[in-house]
Amino acid sequence: MTAAREYQHCAELAGTAGDPAEGTAPPARRWFLVEHPGPWPRQALAGLDPAAASALGAWAGEEGARVVLVRRPGRRDRDAVAPGRRWFRVDARPGHEDVRTGIWSSPAELAAAVHADGDPHPDPLVLVCAHGRHDACCAVRGRPLAAALVADDPEGTWECSHIGGCRFAPALVLLPHGLTYGGVTPADGPAVVREYGRGLVVPGLLRGRSALPPAVQAAQHHARAVTGATGVDDLGVADVDSDGRPPGHTSWRVTFHHPDCVVEVRERFVEVDRPLTCAARPAGRIRVFDLVDTRT
């Protein structure tokens, strides 16, 4: 009798394979967060009023934004009627970081919120993907991290819907800068958030900054390694140059300042005989950025 193959979640498989996480932050120059207690369907925005979801989707397409649902960590009475729910509109572009917030009580108010002035929200927002219907790893690994973070920062911490890169669960996003981390444990999470409050990153766990293209995220990872720069605003992008070949065969030369550094990475795709999400079927394909050269 053949023994049944032991099931492994996508994050376990990626950890065993040593998948590089740099350059995998979800692309988003802006973010829009919608408070929604759930349950969240696999495609989260399907849980919203269709007209509101359409308006949010159109705005996201125009602005290069990502729309996610958020809720407070922990079990609550999700059938309870609240007088209004929060929305947050975030500008994550370097040098333009900003958060605006307001209340919505109807689909029309939610649809209009993408263009509303809103109120300034000066405090950071901490998101942990806990979207179990999209990927089991996000629930299994995300919820304990969210619980640890909310104990340290009850007002700023939210569970959120699908972020991307489930195999690097749990996904932790720090806004307004769009810093995306992977594999953060509940023991380490509060320190990562506190460092962000001090204007610092934890390079070893950082997947990238959402407002930067993947190749630039990866180049910045290597620039941090060679320069030792850990400031959130360190290594601003001065220039990006590619060799012009088709995607998947492209070399990127990225020039940074403060401190000065030039990094060249080469993009390639690797076929893997395993699922990249718990809901996917093999085979998958991952994008990798190999370090070619660094100059300081």
C-alpha positions as CSV (number, residue, x, y, z in Angstrom):
1,M,0.0,0.0,0.0
2,T,1.3,3.4,-0.9
3,A,1.4,5.9,1.9
4,A,-0.6,9.0,1.4
5,R,1.5,12.1,0.6
6,E,1.6,14.4,3.6
7,Y,-0.1,17.7,2.8
8,Q,2.0,20.8,3.2
9,H,0.8,24.4,3.1
10,C,2.4,26.7,0.5
11,A,4.3,28.7,3.1
12,E,5.9,25.5,4.4
13,L,6.9,24.5,0.9
14,A,8.3,28.0,0.1
15,G,10.3,28.0,3.3
16,T,11.8,24.6,2.6
17,A,12.7,25.7,-0.9
18,G,14.2,29.0,0.3
19,D,12.2,31.2,-2.1
20,P,13.7,34.7,-2.1
21,A,11.2,37.2,-0.8
22,E,12.9,40.4,-2.0
23,G,10.9,42.1,-4.8
24,T,7.6,40.5,-3.9
25,A,5.7,43.4,-2.2
26,P,2.3,43.9,-3.9
27,P,2.4,46.7,-6.5
28,A,0.5,49.7,-5.1
29,R,1.2,53.4,-5.2
30,R,-2.0,53.9,-3.1
31,W,-4.1,51.8,-0.8
32,F,-7.8,52.0,0.1
33,L,-8.9,50.2,3.2
34,V,-12.6,49.4,3.8
35,E,-13.7,48.3,7.2
36,H,-15.8,45.2,6.7
37,P,-16.3,42.6,9.6
38,G,-16.8,39.7,7.2
39,P,-17.1,36.9,6.4
40,W,-15.0,37.7,3.4
41,P,-15.5,35.6,0.2
42,R,-12.4,34.3,-1.7
43,Q,-12.6,37.4,-3.9
44,A,-12.9,40.0,-1.1
45,L,-14.6,42.8,-3.0
46,A,-17.4,40.5,-4.0
47,G,-18.6,41.0,-0.4
48,L,-19.3,44.7,-1.1
49,D,-22.2,46.3,-2.9
50,P,-21.6,45.8,-6.7
51,A,-21.8,49.5,-7.5
52,A,-19.4,50.4,-4.7
53,A,-17.0,47.6,-5.6
54,S,-17.1,48.8,-9.3
55,A,-16.3,52.4,-8.2
56,L,-13.4,51.3,-6.0
57,G,-12.0,49.0,-8.7
58,A,-12.1,51.8,-11.3
59,W,-10.3,54.2,-9.0
60,A,-7.7,51.5,-8.2
61,G,-7.1,50.9,-11.9
62,E,-6.6,54.6,-12.5
63,E,-4.4,55.2,-9.5
64,G,-2.3,52.0,-9.4
65,A,-3.9,51.3,-6.0
66,R,-4.9,48.2,-4.0
67,V,-8.2,47.9,-2.3
68,V,-8.4,45.7,0.8
69,L,-11.0,44.9,3.4
70,V,-10.0,45.3,7.0
71,R,-11.4,44.3,10.4
72,R,-10.3,44.3,14.0
73,P,-8.5,41.2,15.1
74,G,-10.4,38.7,17.2
75,R,-13.8,37.2,17.0
76,R,-16.7,39.6,17.2
77,D,-20.4,39.6,16.6
78,R,-20.3,40.1,12.8
79,D,-24.1,40.5,12.6
80,A,-24.1,43.5,14.9
81,V,-25.1,46.7,13.2
82,A,-22.6,49.5,13.5
83,P,-23.5,53.1,13.0
84,G,-20.7,53.5,10.5
85,R,-17.5,51.9,9.3
86,R,-14.1,53.4,8.7
87,W,-12.3,53.9,5.4
88,F,-8.7,54.9,4.9
89,R,-7.2,56.3,1.7
90,V,-3.4,56.0,1.7
91,D,-0.8,57.6,-0.5
92,A,2.3,55.3,-0.3
93,R,4.5,57.1,-2.9
94,P,7.9,58.1,-1.6
95,G,7.8,61.7,-0.5
96,H,4.0,61.8,-0.6
97,E,3.1,59.6,2.3
98,D,-0.4,60.5,3.6
99,V,-3.4,58.9,5.2
100,R,-7.0,60.2,5.1
101,T,-9.9,58.6,6.8
102,G,-13.7,58.9,7.1
103,I,-16.9,57.0,7.9
104,W,-19.2,55.2,5.5
105,S,-22.7,53.9,6.2
106,S,-24.0,53.3,2.7
107,P,-22.7,52.0,-0.7
108,A,-22.9,55.5,-2.1
109,E,-20.8,57.0,0.7
110,L,-18.2,54.2,0.2
111,A,-18.1,54.8,-3.6
112,A,-17.6,58.6,-3.0
113,A,-14.9,58.1,-0.4
114,V,-12.1,57.5,-3.0
115,H,-12.4,61.2,-3.9
116,A,-13.5,62.6,-0.5
117,D,-11.2,65.0,1.4
118,G,-11.4,62.9,4.6
119,D,-9.7,63.7,7.8
120,P,-5.9,63.5,8.4
121,H,-4.9,60.2,10.1
122,P,-1.4,60.8,11.6
123,D,-0.8,57.4,13.0
124,P,0.6,54.3,11.2
125,L,-1.7,51.6,10.0
126,V,-0.6,48.0,10.6
127,L,-2.2,45.3,8.3
128,V,-1.9,41.6,8.7
129,C,-3.4,39.4,6.0
130,A,-5.7,36.9,7.6
131,H,-7.8,36.0,4.6
132,G,-8.4,32.3,5.2
133,R,-10.9,31.8,2.4
134,H,-8.2,32.9,-0.1
135,D,-5.3,31.0,1.4
136,A,-5.1,28.8,4.5
137,C,-1.6,30.0,5.4
138,C,-2.9,33.6,5.8
139,A,-5.3,32.4,8.5
140,V,-3.1,29.9,10.2
141,R,-0.1,32.2,10.4
142,G,-1.7,35.6,10.1
143,R,-4.2,35.5,13.0
144,P,-1.6,34.8,15.7
145,L,0.6,37.6,14.4
146,A,-2.4,40.0,14.4
147,A,-3.3,39.0,18.0
148,A,0.3,39.8,19.1
149,L,0.3,43.1,17.4
150,V,-3.1,44.2,18.6
151,A,-2.0,43.6,22.1
152,D,0.8,46.1,21.5
153,D,-1.1,48.6,19.3
154,P,-4.9,48.1,19.6
155,E,-5.9,51.1,17.6
156,G,-3.5,50.8,14.6
157,T,-3.7,47.1,14.0
158,W,-6.1,45.5,11.5
159,E,-6.6,42.1,9.9
160,C,-6.9,42.5,6.1
161,S,-7.9,40.6,3.0
162,H,-5.6,39.1,0.4
163,I,-2.3,41.0,-0.1
164,G,-0.4,38.7,-2.4
165,G,2.6,36.4,-2.0
166,C,0.7,33.9,0.2
167,R,3.7,31.6,0.3
168,F,5.5,34.3,2.5
169,A,2.7,34.3,5.1
170,P,2.1,36.0,7.3
171,A,2.0,39.2,5.2
172,L,2.5,42.3,7.3
173,V,2.0,45.8,5.7
174,L,3.0,49.0,7.3
175,L,1.3,52.1,6.0
176,P,1.6,54.8,4.8
177,H,5.0,53.6,3.4
178,G,3.7,50.3,2.0
179,L,6.5,48.3,3.6
180,T,5.6,44.7,3.2
181,Y,7.1,42.0,5.4
182,G,7.0,38.2,5.2
183,G,7.5,35.4,7.7
184,V,7.2,37.7,10.7
185,T,6.5,35.6,13.9
186,P,4.2,36.8,16.7
187,A,7.3,37.1,18.9
188,D,9.1,39.4,16.4
189,G,6.1,41.3,15.1
190,P,5.8,44.0,17.8
191,A,9.5,44.9,17.4
192,V,9.1,45.3,13.7
193,V,6.2,47.7,14.2
194,R,8.1,49.6,16.9
195,E,11.1,50.0,14.6
196,Y,8.8,51.5,12.0
197,G,7.6,54.0,14.5
198,R,11.3,55.0,14.9
199,G,11.6,55.4,11.1
200,L,13.5,52.1,10.6
201,V,13.1,48.9,8.7
202,V,14.1,45.3,9.5
203,P,15.8,44.4,6.3
204,G,16.0,40.6,6.8
205,L,12.2,40.2,6.7
206,L,11.3,43.0,4.3
207,R,9.8,41.9,1.0
208,G,9.8,45.4,-0.4
209,R,8.0,48.7,-0.6
210,S,4.7,48.6,-2.6
211,A,5.1,51.9,-4.5
212,L,8.4,50.7,-6.1
213,P,8.5,48.3,-9.1
214,P,9.6,44.7,-8.2
215,A,13.1,45.0,-9.7
216,V,13.7,48.2,-7.7
217,Q,12.4,46.6,-4.5
218,A,15.0,43.8,-5.0
219,A,17.8,46.2,-5.9
220,Q,17.0,48.2,-2.7
221,H,17.2,45.0,-0.7
222,H,20.7,44.5,-1.9
223,A,21.6,48.2,-1.5
224,R,20.6,47.9,2.2
225,A,22.7,44.9,2.6
226,V,25.8,46.5,1.2
227,T,25.4,50.0,2.8
228,G,23.8,48.9,6.1
229,A,21.1,51.6,5.6
230,T,18.0,50.9,7.7
231,G,16.1,54.2,7.5
232,V,12.6,54.0,6.0
233,D,13.5,56.9,3.7
234,D,17.1,55.8,3.0
235,L,18.1,54.8,-0.5
236,G,15.9,57.1,-2.5
237,V,15.6,56.1,-6.2
238,A,17.6,58.5,-8.4
239,D,17.5,56.5,-11.7
240,V,16.3,53.2,-13.1
241,D,17.6,51.8,-16.4
242,S,16.9,48.4,-18.0
243,D,18.5,46.7,-21.0
244,G,15.2,46.8,-22.9
245,R,14.9,43.1,-23.4
246,P,11.5,41.3,-22.9
247,P,10.3,40.7,-19.3
248,G,11.9,37.6,-17.9
249,H,15.3,38.4,-19.5
250,T,15.9,41.9,-18.3
251,S,18.7,43.4,-16.4
252,W,18.0,46.5,-14.2
253,R,20.5,49.0,-13.1
254,V,19.1,51.1,-10.2
255,T,20.9,54.2,-8.8
256,F,20.1,55.2,-5.2
257,H,21.0,58.2,-3.2
258,H,21.3,58.8,0.6
259,P,23.5,56.8,0.7
260,D,24.8,56.6,-2.9
261,C,24.7,53.1,-4.3
262,V,24.2,51.5,-7.7
263,V,22.8,48.0,-7.9
264,E,22.3,45.8,-11.0
265,V,19.9,42.8,-10.8
266,R,18.8,40.3,-13.5
267,E,15.2,39.1,-13.7
268,R,14.4,35.5,-14.5
269,F,11.5,33.1,-14.0
270,V,11.9,29.7,-12.5
271,E,9.4,26.8,-13.0
272,V,8.6,25.0,-9.7
273,D,6.7,21.7,-9.2
274,R,4.7,22.9,-6.3
275,P,1.7,25.2,-5.5
276,L,2.5,28.8,-4.9
277,T,-0.8,29.2,-2.9
278,C,-2.7,26.6,-1.0
279,A,-5.5,26.8,-3.5
280,A,-3.3,26.4,-6.6
281,R,-2.3,23.3,-8.4
282,P,1.3,22.6,-9.5
283,A,3.3,23.6,-11.4
284,G,4.0,27.2,-10.5
285,R,6.4,29.8,-11.7
286,I,8.3,32.3,-9.5
287,R,10.2,35.5,-10.4
288,V,13.7,35.8,-9.1
289,F,16.0,38.8,-9.2
290,D,19.7,37.7,-9.2
291,L,22.3,40.2,-7.9
292,V,24.7,41.1,-10.7
293,D,26.7,43.9,-9.2
294,T,26.8,46.6,-6.5
295,R,28.8,49.8,-6.4
296,T,29.0,52.4,-3.6
